[in-house]
Amino acid sequence: MGAFGGTLWGGGATGQGGLVVYPSAQSVVEAAAILLGKIRPGQGLNTSELKDGFLWLCRMIASANANRANIFCEAINQYPTITGQQNYTLGANGIWNGARPMRITRANLLLPTSPTIRRHIEILTAAQWARIPLQATNPFPPAGSAGGIDTWPASLYCDYAFPLANIFLYPAPDAVYQIELYTWLANAKPANLQSGIIVPDGYEEFFITSLAIRLAGTYRMEVPPHVQQLYSYAMTNIQRANAAAHCPTLSSDAGRSGGLYNWLTGLRG
């Protein structure tokens, strides 16, 4: 076997601190075509084949992102609440302006203390949210009440709508707080054929073999057995690595509200 970026893969990849850097999406498409035997090392694809290969590469990455086992990292971001407001949109140009989450796995309420105190926020399923009899709550405590803990958001429901996800806090916040969200960090899709691709060790073979399998139908070719074998090996490796990195055993939220924590879905039960 040659190294990724070597002659077998079409060249062009460089190592960078545990990351593999490919100079362009085009080089990934051509590496997949070389692996299939569509072209030989040093040859290239025509414009139509490159365009089609790029679309298949983007589809492949999008499909991989739908499976938690293929996600190598979680993002941690903080968003401010609005006093008295229960629902927020999350996505590009939403009330919370950020990446629309594929899945929220954990959440915290950050209290304005020094040092900051974090309070766990339970992530609700649609069924759990629907069982709340009075979802709209008045965040302001009655006269004579101390407020505080009874008006801090204790749970969160996200409907994962597209392009903006809707997030509901329960109860509604009585002041401005920071909500800390842990979300799947999707593998980035290249913007065009000239865009570079940076992936952790192990992903280069997964991307190229997965793309080769998809392109085989386009080229009216059979998938060689060794390509299928390489794909299975690469997929197993990255999913095993991601499981070891992200699967909690007895974490603080394991077992809350009944059931075990499922690292693939970010849910319990």
Disulfide bonds with the S-S distance in Angstrom:
none
